[in-house]
Amino acid sequence: MIPATQVKTGNCVVLEDEPYVVIESRHVTQGRKPGKIQLKLRNVLTGLSTEKRFASSDRVELATLEEREMQYLYEDGELFHFMNTENYEQVAIEMRLIGDNRYYLTEGFVISVAFFEGKAISVRPPKAVVLEVAETEPALKHATAQAQLKPATTTTGLKVNVPSFIEVGNKIKVNTETGEYLERT
């Protein structure tokens, strides 16, 4: 248990025996009344969002998550399949729990999977991944003094703005936190 004032964005907390990810945490004061901590939360199991207010003196339980390195195998509709690289145990995670992180998964990729009470609840990709460009416009003929960006789609479906010299088949490094192009590899 930690004071509500120490809860930060990205923490995983337990409310009513269910895990929630803190999407936003802010301190709110109203006139002379004591300050409150307002948390915007997303239920990890159901995907539903909610907001809760806590007094500054309230305590919140941090969720105990177990993280394991797992290899991404394949997707079949709404399920993404992963394999534990140590004991070869396989786990399926619903697409709604993975969210936009699905754009950073390529077959054979090793990724960190978070478990809450034995159930896989989310994946955490590294800070940057290398993806192949599947579709983009041809390079511009007339170069200008400013860098020109153009839209590109990777083999995983991620849409990203890239410099004009990037072509189909190039491998690019992408920041997984912002979804932005970093460099050509």
HELIX and SHEET records of a PDB file:
HELIX    1   1 ALA A    4  GLN A    6  5                                   3    
HELIX    2   2 MET A   95  ILE A   98  1                                   4    
HELIX    3   3 GLY A   99  TYR A  104  5                                   6    
SHEET    1   A 6 ILE A   2  PRO A   3  0                                        
SHEET    2   A 6 ARG A  59  LEU A  62 -1                                        
SHEET    3   A 6 CYS A  12  LEU A  15 -1                                        
SHEET    4   A 6 GLU A  18  VAL A  28 -1                                        
SHEET    5   A 6 LYS A  36  ASN A  43 -1                                        
SHEET    6   A 6 SER A  49  ALA A  55 -1                                        
SHEET    1   B 5 GLN A  90  GLU A  94  0                                        
SHEET    2   B 5 LEU A  79  ASN A  84 -1                                        
SHEET    3   B 5 GLU A  66  ASP A  76 -1                                        
SHEET    4   B 5 VAL A 110  PHE A 116 -1                                        
SHEET    5   B 5 LYS A 119  ARG A 124 -1                                        
SHEET    1   C 5 LYS A 159  PRO A 163  0                                        
SHEET    2   C 5 LEU A 149  THR A 154 -1                                        
SHEET    3   C 5 ALA A 128  THR A 136 -1                                        
SHEET    4   C 5 LYS A 171  ASN A 175 -1                                        
SHEET    5   C 5 TYR A 181  ARG A 184 -1                                        
END                                                                             
